[in-house]
Amino acid sequence: MPETKEVTSREEAAVERWEQETLEPVLRKRPERKRRFDTVSLEEVKRLYTPADMSEVDYERDISFPGEFPYTRGIHPTGYRGKLWTMRQFAGFGTPEETNQRFKYLMAQGQTGLSVAYDLPTLMGYDADSPLSEGEVGKCGVAVSSLADMEILFDGIPLEEVTVSQTINAPASVLLTMYLVVAEKQGADWKKISGTLQNDILKEYIAQKEWIYPIRPAMKLVTDTFEFCTNHVPKYNPISVSGYHIREAGATALQELAFTLRDGIEYVEWGVRAGLDVDEFVPRISFFFNAHNDFFEEIAKYRAARRIWSRVMRERFGAKNERTLQLRFHTQTAGVSLTVQQPLNNIVRVAIQALAGVLGGTQSLHTDAYDEALALPTDRAALIALRTQQIIAEETGVANTVDPLGGSYFVEALTKQMEDGALDYFEKIDSMGGMVESIEKGFPQREIQESAYQYQKAVERGEQTIVGVNKYQMEEEPAEVPILVINEAVRDRQVERLERTRVRRDKGAVANALEKLKQAARNDENTMPATIEAVRAYATLGEICDALRDVYGLYEEPAF
Amino acid sequence: MSSERKIRVLVAKPGLDGHDRGAKVIARALRDAGMEVIYTGLRQTPEMIAAAALQEDVDAVGVSILSGAHNTLCPRIVQLLHERGMDDCLVLVGGIVPQEDIPRLKEQGVAEIFLPGTSTEDIVRFLRENVRPRE
């Protein structure tokens, strides 16, 4: 296409003219502040972006219109003019009673969806009375050991109406089941329930490391939930493929994007192998990204994610359903960017990160509270975090038009750079045999560790500024902020309830259901029906996971 | 500091938490500073940590903890080291620890607590200045 080439060279010539005539004289008089300007991912950013940087980007092919392939500008033709994003604050601490109160408080303040944080014993599939749970019950989230706890957690919250997101991975099938049984007891119809289960086990091996079983049986459990939800809970998202934790572990924005989407591809492959139809189950796969400090890099990441996913679904999997092609995602501001020093500064960081998520077209958003580098958030801190979203939504005007940054030379060039970089990573991972194999080889883990170390070095050399930490430090900090303290009595209360539950239930029914679950696991059948039976009989989370541990064994992390 | 013997540090991750970014960055920074570093891996009980410290004959144990379980786990690690006659072994804690817990942890024998934002150079310096010279 000689015509395009000619235009490109004319545009490049124009840039050269500007550099010589206007830029050079100024640079001679006054050099720039730094020799090199980097994003927070340590990617170099150019001085200026112009039409010359768009030579490989075609509006109709690559950017297109909102609601149309490849969805770079968003999946809804009206953006946020039709419906704002869901304000979904992640919450959970102490006992189910305390968290139930926090949920009701947040909803009374205008929050539009719920998101449950579970404590570490729950995340690892141990009951509150396990010796391994000592010191951890109710600390990082709410403690749930059996259906009895789940009933209290959602008491007075109508599950047919409210969408609930659950952050749970290794034992996700069990917590999903508890949730569905509570909904059923409320009289809700499973066909009408919507919400999201995180259920992304691959990123646990890659980054967050709350695993239980070896990778392959764990992937089988995930696939079981896909199959079950497709047939019985069709409006529910059985997975939220998560880059959030990959980023928090130290990945760059590009690595977050590439590893997360490649994880998504892996889940689709497993679903297809289990006999599911791409156009039936993939529309219920959702994503979850981080919003870090580097504003434009983050926006480019979200836009590239939509473009890559739609192309991969069409080209690699032959998807036809529009919903299959549309990547929907939740965003959370970067916990790792919050500082202990001068903690009120975190309010500003969170606001800017949240704005990036919104300009990137997120479907739902969690804004971190300013005190989260110190502890779990207090009521007051959680409230300011929610208000931050409401201010962005209703005061700033950014939701008035669709994809306001579309067509920015810088943002479009970065979006393309992100896309190209992610495709390079896909090629590497494919050549290793896929994501499971590349995790077994330690590839994404090593890439992330290296980035984390390089970032730490850049901070220590002062190349990356963290206000209040390596610049503008204060000996005496102006304000001590109150923090939430979880006391050890939480464990006692949870253990008491667990003991009462164990006494009251039908022991025979529990033993029977657990035996059926083991059988299903051994015979490679879908484990969901037996899990439901066990949960209904009030088998505890620890007992159900122990049954699966017996069959599947435990994951051992390779050394690297 | 003795010039013959390198400082040996056990980087330990107790409790159920899997967030190991900090532990791994510290392990590498200490290695780059010329120390010998042994990383325990995830989810070690205090007993496993103390046993590893004894077996590896380390000068210091760096405990990475972000889950809020420090008041339960750290004093137990100090106590178990004491029972194994390792009173000279420094116990350092890094992670999310509220200010009000710091004095008590120090009373219980933790040598120093490093909060988020600490530079790895400060930790290297602390170890060089405080590890007791050996023969």
Interface residues (C-beta under 8 A of the other chain):
Chain A: L120 P121 L123 M124 Y126 L132 S133 E134 G135 E136 K139 C140 E204 Q208 K209 E210 W211 E248 A249 G250 V336 T339 V340 Q341 A373 L374 A375 L376 Q449 A452 Y453 Q456 V459 E460 I466 G468 V469 N470 E480 I483 V485 I486 E488 E557 A559
Chain B: G15 L16 D17 G18 H19 D20 R21 K24 V25 R28 A29 G41 L42 T45 S67 G68 A69 N71 T72 L73 I96 P98 Q99 L115 P116 G117 S119 T120 E121
